[in-house]
Amino acid sequence: MKNTKKTSKQIASLAAKILNDKNASKIAKELAGSALSQKQKNNQTGTKMEDKASQVLGSNKYSEETKKLAASVLSQSNKNR
């Protein structure tokens, strides 16, 4: 079943901030890019990004901002997976 959720304005703003931050981690930037790609289109999170987002949420080493992006990305994944 296709997930039709889209990224909220708050998460999109956070994602843009992360993408413009030269000190942001690679994973944070990947999650930010994924979240922004789902802002206006009916894109869904892919399986590789789902795995990365799950790892972020299960780890203590990532910031609260990165975890917010990960949660948003996971909420927009394919419901059948």
Summary of the structure (lengths in Angstrom):
residues: 81
radius of gyration: 11.6
end to end distance: 9.1
largest distance: 37.1
contacts: 232
relative contact order: 0.24
helix: 57%
strand: 2%
